[in-house]
Amino acid sequence: MAISDLYSSGAHKKNVAHFATIVKLALVDTIITEGEKKLLDQLARRLEISETEFKAIIKNPEKYPIEPHNSYVERIGCLFDLTKMIFADDDVSKDEVSILQRVAIGLGFPKDNAEKVSDEALHLVMNDNNIEDFTTAIKKVNKI
């Protein structure tokens, strides 16, 4: 097996885990709305999630643990995707915010700063900031 095959397998595993985390957020209220489904379809294409993987993840997203990315910018990108999912159904619940804070810790944001980072992420997505502005703002809030 070539080294490039190992890398792509590892990268794909992280994409699957990231997608499963997004599905968990979508299922907080036990249903996937049309807006959430649309975002999941877009993310599945971007993350190269096959239809078979998609169905398996929807069926049991708990099977896939969080796999944090090594790159700080990639972790911020994951936070961006997750935060967008929270707004996909136009209803932000306390459970979703709580999960976002826990996932932020799982992504490698400091425990004592996860609430602040999550609140800023919610504010930025609510105001339609793009990924570049989101990244800059999260770096400032996280002081890195």
Residue frames as a rotation matrix with the C-alpha (Angstrom) as fourth column:
MET 1
0.584 0.812 0.000 0.00
0.812 -0.584 0.000 0.00
0.000 0.000 -1.000 0.00
ALA 2
-0.203 -0.643 0.738 1.34
0.606 -0.675 -0.421 3.41
0.769 0.362 0.527 -0.97
ILE 3
-0.785 -0.145 -0.602 1.79
0.584 -0.497 -0.642 6.18
-0.206 -0.856 0.475 1.58
SER 4
-0.870 0.493 -0.001 -0.72
-0.454 -0.800 0.392 8.29
0.193 0.341 0.920 -0.37
ASP 5
-0.180 0.818 -0.546 -3.31
0.043 0.561 0.826 5.50
0.983 0.125 -0.136 0.14
LEU 6
-0.334 -0.004 -0.942 -2.71
0.906 0.274 -0.322 5.56
0.260 -0.962 -0.088 3.89
TYR 7
-0.959 -0.045 -0.280 -3.09
0.134 -0.942 -0.307 9.34
-0.250 -0.332 0.910 3.98
SER 8
-0.637 0.768 -0.067 -6.30
-0.521 -0.365 0.771 9.35
0.568 0.526 0.633 1.97
SER 9
-0.120 0.582 -0.804 -7.71
0.470 0.747 0.470 6.59
0.875 -0.321 -0.363 4.18
GLY 10
-0.543 -0.159 -0.825 -6.89
0.834 -0.213 -0.508 8.59
-0.095 -0.964 0.248 7.31
ALA 11
-0.970 0.203 -0.134 -8.29
-0.219 -0.968 0.119 11.77
-0.106 0.145 0.984 5.80
HIS 12
-0.416 0.864 -0.283 -11.45
-0.268 0.181 0.946 9.97
0.869 0.469 0.156 4.76
LYS 13
-0.245 0.278 -0.929 -11.84
0.809 0.586 -0.038 8.48
0.534 -0.761 -0.368 8.23
LYS 14
-0.809 -0.084 -0.582 -11.69
0.437 -0.747 -0.501 12.01
-0.393 -0.660 0.641 9.68
ASN 15
-0.831 0.546 -0.106 -14.24
-0.478 -0.604 0.638 13.19
0.284 0.580 0.763 7.11
VAL 16
-0.235 0.749 -0.619 -16.59
0.232 0.662 0.713 10.34
0.944 0.024 -0.330 8.06
ALA 17
-0.379 0.036 -0.925 -16.20
0.922 0.096 -0.374 11.13
0.076 -0.995 -0.070 11.77
HIS 18
-0.953 0.025 -0.300 -16.77
0.011 -0.993 -0.120 14.84
-0.301 -0.117 0.946 11.11
PHE 19
-0.616 0.767 -0.182 -19.88
-0.394 -0.099 0.914 14.07
0.682 0.634 0.363 9.08
ALA 20
-0.195 0.524 -0.829 -21.19
0.643 0.707 0.296 11.79
0.741 -0.476 -0.475 11.86
THR 21
-0.694 -0.095 -0.714 -20.75
0.656 -0.491 -0.573 14.61
-0.296 -0.866 0.403 14.38
ILE 22
-0.903 0.400 -0.159 -22.78
-0.430 -0.824 0.368 16.91
0.016 0.401 0.916 12.12
VAL 23
-0.350 0.793 -0.499 -25.49
-0.024 0.525 0.851 14.23
0.936 0.310 -0.165 11.85
LYS 24
-0.454 0.140 -0.880 -25.57
0.860 0.327 -0.391 13.98
0.233 -0.934 -0.269 15.66
LEU 25
-0.887 0.119 -0.445 -26.32
0.063 -0.926 -0.372 17.70
-0.457 -0.359 0.814 15.81
ALA 26
-0.705 0.654 -0.275 -29.01
-0.541 -0.244 0.805 17.35
0.459 0.716 0.526 13.15
LEU 27
-0.198 0.626 -0.754 -30.64
0.218 0.778 0.589 14.54
0.956 -0.048 -0.290 15.15
VAL 28
-0.983 -0.176 0.043 -30.71
0.005 -0.266 -0.964 16.36
0.181 -0.948 0.262 18.51
ASP 29
-0.452 0.887 0.093 -34.44
-0.799 -0.356 -0.484 16.91
-0.396 -0.293 0.870 18.02
THR 30
-0.312 0.161 0.936 -34.80
-0.008 0.985 -0.172 13.34
-0.950 -0.061 -0.306 16.59
ILE 31
0.665 0.514 0.542 -35.72
0.537 0.175 -0.825 14.49
-0.519 0.840 -0.160 13.06
ILE 32
-0.617 -0.787 0.014 -33.77
0.527 -0.399 0.751 15.77
-0.585 0.470 0.661 10.10
THR 33
0.337 0.760 -0.556 -35.54
0.070 -0.609 -0.790 18.77
-0.939 0.227 -0.259 8.58
GLU 34
0.836 0.036 0.547 -35.43
0.544 0.069 -0.836 19.69
-0.068 0.997 0.039 4.90
GLY 35
0.808 -0.564 0.172 -32.83
-0.514 -0.817 -0.262 22.40
0.288 0.124 -0.950 5.60
GLU 36
0.256 -0.712 0.654 -30.66
-0.674 0.354 0.649 19.96
-0.693 -0.607 -0.389 7.56
LYS 37
0.511 -0.009 0.859 -30.98
0.415 0.878 -0.238 17.34
-0.753 0.478 0.452 4.80
LYS 38
0.958 -0.149 0.246 -29.91
0.156 -0.452 -0.878 19.88
0.242 0.879 -0.410 2.19
LEU 39
0.505 -0.813 0.291 -26.82
-0.861 -0.499 0.100 20.83
0.064 -0.301 -0.952 4.23
LEU 40
0.260 -0.388 0.884 -26.01
-0.333 0.824 0.459 17.16
-0.907 -0.413 0.085 4.91
ASP 41
0.790 0.072 0.609 -26.20
0.500 0.499 -0.708 16.39
-0.355 0.863 0.359 1.18
GLN 42
0.852 -0.495 0.168 -23.83
-0.279 -0.702 -0.655 19.29
0.442 0.512 -0.737 0.41
LEU 43
0.302 -0.766 0.567 -21.38
-0.919 -0.077 0.386 18.29
-0.252 -0.638 -0.727 3.12
ALA 44
0.508 -0.075 0.858 -21.50
0.018 0.997 0.077 14.62
-0.861 -0.024 0.508 2.10
ARG 45
0.912 -0.187 0.366 -20.44
0.381 0.053 -0.923 15.59
0.153 0.981 0.120 -1.43
ARG 46
0.637 -0.689 0.345 -17.69
-0.598 -0.725 -0.342 17.92
0.486 0.011 -0.874 -0.16
LEU 47
0.129 -0.570 0.811 -16.39
-0.902 0.273 0.335 15.32
-0.413 -0.775 -0.479 2.31
GLU 48
-0.362 -0.228 -0.904 -16.65
-0.775 0.612 0.157 12.49
0.517 0.758 -0.398 -0.25
ILE 49
-0.574 0.333 0.748 -19.10
-0.479 0.605 -0.636 10.45
-0.664 -0.724 -0.188 1.82
SER 50
-0.946 0.224 -0.235 -20.58
-0.083 0.535 0.841 7.64
0.314 0.815 -0.487 -0.28
GLU 51
-0.096 0.991 0.095 -24.30
-0.711 -0.135 0.690 6.93
0.697 -0.001 0.717 -0.33
THR 52
0.296 0.131 -0.946 -23.69
0.339 0.912 0.232 3.70
0.893 -0.389 0.225 1.62
GLU 53
-0.678 -0.606 -0.415 -21.66
0.632 -0.193 -0.751 5.57
0.375 -0.771 0.514 4.25
PHE 54
-0.740 0.467 0.484 -24.30
-0.459 -0.877 0.144 8.31
0.491 -0.115 0.863 4.36
LYS 55
0.275 0.918 -0.285 -27.07
-0.406 0.380 0.831 5.81
0.872 -0.113 0.477 5.14
ALA 56
0.116 -0.308 -0.944 -24.96
0.684 0.714 -0.149 4.01
0.720 -0.629 0.294 7.77
ILE 57
-0.872 -0.489 0.001 -24.06
0.357 -0.638 -0.682 7.26
0.334 -0.595 0.731 9.49
ILE 58
-0.421 0.808 0.412 -27.67
-0.660 -0.584 0.472 8.49
0.623 -0.073 0.779 9.52
LYS 59
0.399 0.604 -0.690 -28.73
-0.033 0.761 0.648 5.15
0.917 -0.236 0.323 11.00
ASN 60
0.795 -0.178 -0.580 -26.12
0.604 0.320 0.730 5.15
0.056 -0.931 0.362 13.79
PRO 61
0.570 -0.602 0.559 -23.98
-0.113 -0.731 -0.673 8.31
0.814 0.320 -0.485 14.09
GLU 62
0.752 -0.261 0.605 -22.87
-0.647 -0.119 0.753 7.32
-0.124 -0.958 -0.259 17.61
LYS 63
0.873 -0.408 0.267 -20.75
0.425 0.905 -0.006 4.58
-0.240 0.119 0.964 16.06
TYR 64
0.315 -0.749 0.583 -18.26
0.687 -0.245 -0.685 7.19
0.655 0.616 0.437 14.85
PRO 65
0.373 -0.230 -0.899 -16.12
0.810 -0.393 0.436 8.98
-0.453 -0.890 0.040 17.46
ILE 66
0.958 -0.124 -0.259 -14.80
-0.196 -0.942 -0.273 12.52
-0.210 0.312 -0.927 16.99
GLU 67
0.350 -0.885 0.307 -11.51
0.919 0.388 0.071 12.49
-0.182 0.257 0.949 15.06
PRO 68
0.724 -0.036 -0.689 -9.96
0.051 -0.993 0.106 15.93
-0.688 -0.111 -0.717 15.55
HIS 69
0.822 -0.450 0.349 -7.90
0.367 -0.050 -0.929 17.31
0.435 0.892 0.124 12.70
ASN 70
0.093 -0.894 -0.439 -4.25
0.987 0.023 0.162 18.14
-0.134 -0.448 0.884 13.29
SER 71
-0.675 -0.360 0.644 -4.47
0.556 -0.822 0.124 21.54
0.485 0.442 0.755 11.64
TYR 72
-0.691 0.387 -0.610 -5.93
0.372 -0.534 -0.759 24.39
-0.619 -0.752 0.225 13.68
VAL 73
-0.687 0.425 -0.589 -7.52
-0.682 -0.657 0.321 25.85
-0.251 0.622 0.742 10.53
GLU 74
-0.652 0.459 -0.603 -9.15
-0.102 0.736 0.670 22.48
0.751 0.498 -0.433 9.72
ARG 75
-0.655 0.410 -0.635 -10.57
0.756 0.356 -0.549 22.33
0.001 -0.839 -0.543 13.26
ILE 76
-0.664 0.427 -0.614 -12.03
-0.167 -0.885 -0.436 25.80
-0.729 -0.187 0.659 12.78
GLY 77
-0.702 0.391 -0.596 -13.52
-0.646 0.004 0.763 24.61
0.300 0.920 0.250 9.48
CYS 78
-0.659 0.457 -0.597 -15.16
0.469 0.870 0.148 21.71
0.588 -0.183 -0.788 11.30
LEU 79
-0.646 0.402 -0.649 -16.55
0.531 -0.375 -0.760 24.12
-0.549 -0.835 0.029 13.89
PHE 80
-0.735 0.351 -0.580 -17.92
-0.580 -0.769 0.270 26.24
-0.351 0.535 0.769 11.03
ASP 81
-0.669 0.475 -0.571 -19.72
-0.245 0.585 0.773 23.23
0.701 0.658 -0.275 9.47
LEU 82
-0.620 0.408 -0.670 -21.14
0.742 0.584 -0.330 22.15
0.257 -0.702 -0.665 12.81
THR 83
-0.688 0.346 -0.638 -22.38
0.175 -0.774 -0.609 25.63
-0.704 -0.531 0.472 13.61
LYS 84
-0.747 0.428 -0.508 -24.04
-0.658 -0.372 0.654 25.89
0.091 0.823 0.560 10.20
MET 85
-0.659 0.511 -0.551 -25.90
0.278 0.847 0.453 22.65
0.699 0.146 -0.700 10.95
ILE 86
-0.694 0.396 -0.601 -27.33
0.623 -0.088 -0.777 24.16
-0.361 -0.914 -0.186 14.11
PHE 87
-0.515 0.474 -0.715 -28.94
-0.357 -0.876 -0.324 26.91
-0.780 0.088 0.620 12.03
ALA 88
-0.990 0.045 -0.135 -30.07
-0.111 0.352 0.929 24.62
0.089 0.935 -0.343 9.19
ASP 89
-0.440 0.884 -0.155 -33.50
0.822 0.467 0.326 24.04
0.361 0.016 -0.932 10.71
ASP 90
-0.305 0.241 0.921 -33.95
-0.021 -0.969 0.246 27.70
0.952 0.055 0.301 11.77
ASP 91
0.799 0.543 0.258 -34.30
-0.297 -0.016 0.955 26.59
0.522 -0.840 0.148 15.40
VAL 92
-0.304 -0.951 -0.061 -31.35
-0.255 0.143 -0.956 26.73
0.918 -0.275 -0.286 17.78
SER 93
0.763 0.595 -0.251 -31.97
0.029 0.357 0.933 24.62
0.645 -0.720 0.256 20.88
LYS 94
0.545 -0.547 0.635 -30.12
-0.834 -0.280 0.475 24.59
-0.082 -0.789 -0.609 24.19
ASP 95
0.697 -0.263 0.668 -29.21
0.079 0.953 0.293 20.95
-0.713 -0.151 0.685 23.52
GLU 96
0.775 -0.403 0.486 -27.54
0.564 0.094 -0.820 21.89
0.285 0.910 0.300 20.23
VAL 97
0.594 -0.561 0.577 -25.56
-0.505 -0.818 -0.276 24.68
0.627 -0.127 -0.769 21.89
SER 98
0.582 -0.343 0.737 -24.48
-0.652 0.344 0.675 22.29
-0.486 -0.874 -0.023 24.66
ILE 99
0.738 -0.297 0.606 -23.37
0.475 0.867 -0.152 19.70
-0.480 0.400 0.781 22.11
LEU 100
0.763 -0.470 0.444 -21.49
0.200 -0.481 -0.853 22.37
0.615 0.740 -0.273 20.13
GLN 101
0.544 -0.570 0.615 -19.57
-0.818 -0.522 0.239 23.31
0.185 -0.634 -0.751 23.28
ARG 102
0.541 -0.329 0.774 -18.65
-0.263 0.808 0.527 19.67
-0.799 -0.488 0.351 23.95
VAL 103
0.782 -0.241 0.575 -17.66
0.613 0.467 -0.637 19.13
-0.115 0.851 0.513 20.33
ALA 104
0.770 -0.534 0.350 -15.50
-0.336 -0.805 -0.489 22.27
0.543 0.258 -0.799 20.44
ILE 105
0.394 -0.622 0.677 -13.56
-0.794 0.141 0.591 20.64
-0.463 -0.770 -0.439 23.29
GLY 106
0.566 -0.111 0.817 -13.36
0.238 0.971 -0.034 17.40
-0.789 0.214 0.576 21.27
LEU 107
0.881 -0.221 0.417 -11.96
0.383 -0.182 -0.906 19.39
0.277 0.958 -0.076 18.35
GLY 108
0.005 -0.975 -0.222 -9.15
0.939 0.081 -0.333 20.63
0.343 -0.207 0.916 20.56
PHE 109
0.054 0.048 0.997 -10.36
-0.110 -0.992 0.054 24.03
0.992 -0.113 -0.048 21.74
PRO 110
-0.878 -0.478 -0.016 -9.42
-0.031 0.090 -0.995 24.63
0.477 -0.874 -0.094 25.40
LYS 111
-0.322 0.785 -0.528 -12.08
0.855 0.481 0.193 23.52
0.405 -0.390 -0.827 27.86
ASP 112
-0.258 0.181 -0.949 -12.05
0.715 -0.625 -0.313 26.87
-0.650 -0.760 0.032 29.67
ASN 113
-0.701 -0.030 -0.713 -12.63
-0.334 -0.869 0.366 28.71
-0.630 0.495 0.599 26.35
ALA 114
-0.867 0.338 0.367 -15.11
0.496 0.658 0.566 26.34
-0.051 0.673 -0.738 24.62
GLU 115
0.091 0.962 -0.259 -18.19
0.855 -0.209 -0.475 28.30
-0.511 -0.179 -0.841 25.66
LYS 116
0.107 -0.138 -0.985 -16.73
-0.154 -0.981 0.120 31.58
-0.982 0.138 -0.126 24.41
VAL 117
-0.870 -0.466 -0.158 -15.60
-0.256 0.153 0.955 29.98
-0.421 0.871 -0.253 21.13
SER 118
-0.630 0.700 0.337 -19.01
0.769 0.624 0.141 28.33
-0.111 0.348 -0.931 20.64
ASP 119
0.256 0.737 -0.626 -20.91
0.576 -0.636 -0.513 31.56
-0.776 -0.229 -0.587 21.37
GLU 120
-0.218 -0.419 -0.881 -18.75
-0.454 -0.756 0.472 33.44
-0.864 0.503 -0.025 18.87
ALA 121
-0.968 -0.123 0.219 -19.24
0.107 0.587 0.802 30.69
-0.227 0.800 -0.555 16.27
LEU 122
-0.201 0.973 0.112 -23.01
0.919 0.227 -0.323 30.90
-0.340 0.038 -0.940 16.69
HIS 123
0.302 0.269 -0.915 -22.94
0.143 -0.961 -0.236 34.70
-0.943 -0.060 -0.329 16.39
LEU 124
-0.560 -0.638 -0.529 -20.76
-0.432 -0.320 0.843 34.58
-0.707 0.701 -0.097 13.26
VAL 125
-0.900 0.270 0.344 -22.88
0.432 0.664 0.611 32.01
-0.063 0.698 -0.713 11.43
MET 126
0.037 0.961 -0.275 -26.10
0.824 -0.185 -0.536 33.75
-0.565 -0.207 -0.799 12.47
ASN 127
0.392 0.047 -0.919 -24.73
-0.168 -0.978 -0.122 36.88
-0.905 0.202 -0.375 10.77
ASP 128
0.950 0.120 0.287 -23.77
0.220 0.392 -0.893 34.98
-0.220 0.912 0.346 7.58
ASN 129
0.339 -0.909 -0.241 -20.01
-0.769 -0.415 0.487 35.40
-0.543 0.021 -0.840 7.92
ASN 130
0.716 -0.179 -0.675 -17.99
-0.453 0.617 -0.644 33.43
0.531 0.767 0.360 5.39
ILE 131
0.824 -0.394 -0.407 -15.35
0.524 0.803 0.283 30.86
0.216 -0.446 0.868 6.37
GLU 132
-0.129 -0.931 0.341 -12.49
0.604 -0.347 -0.718 33.36
0.787 0.114 0.607 6.09
ASP 133
-0.141 0.159 0.977 -14.11
-0.527 -0.848 0.062 35.89
0.838 -0.506 0.203 8.44
PHE 134
0.873 0.486 -0.026 -15.21
-0.281 0.547 0.789 33.05
0.398 -0.682 0.614 10.72
THR 135
0.494 -0.770 -0.403 -11.64
0.725 0.621 -0.297 31.72
0.479 -0.146 0.866 10.93
THR 136
-0.384 -0.653 0.653 -10.18
0.205 -0.750 -0.629 35.14
0.900 -0.108 0.422 11.70
ALA 137
0.144 0.545 0.826 -12.75
-0.701 -0.534 0.474 35.85
0.699 -0.647 0.305 14.42
ILE 138
0.943 0.191 -0.273 -12.40
0.018 0.788 0.615 32.42
0.333 -0.585 0.740 16.08
LYS 139
0.104 -0.979 -0.178 -8.61
0.732 0.196 -0.653 32.83
0.673 -0.063 0.737 16.15
LYS 140
-0.410 -0.218 0.885 -9.07
-0.250 -0.907 -0.339 36.16
0.877 -0.361 0.318 17.94
VAL 141
0.534 0.697 0.479 -11.52
-0.692 0.033 0.721 34.73
0.487 -0.717 0.500 20.47
ASN 142
0.939 -0.203 -0.277 -9.29
0.288 0.905 0.313 31.72
0.187 -0.374 0.908 21.06
LYS 143
0.772 -0.634 -0.038 -6.19
-0.554 -0.701 0.449 33.95
-0.311 -0.326 -0.893 21.16
ILE 144
0.199 -0.728 0.656 -4.08
0.409 0.670 0.620 31.81
-0.891 0.145 0.431 18.88
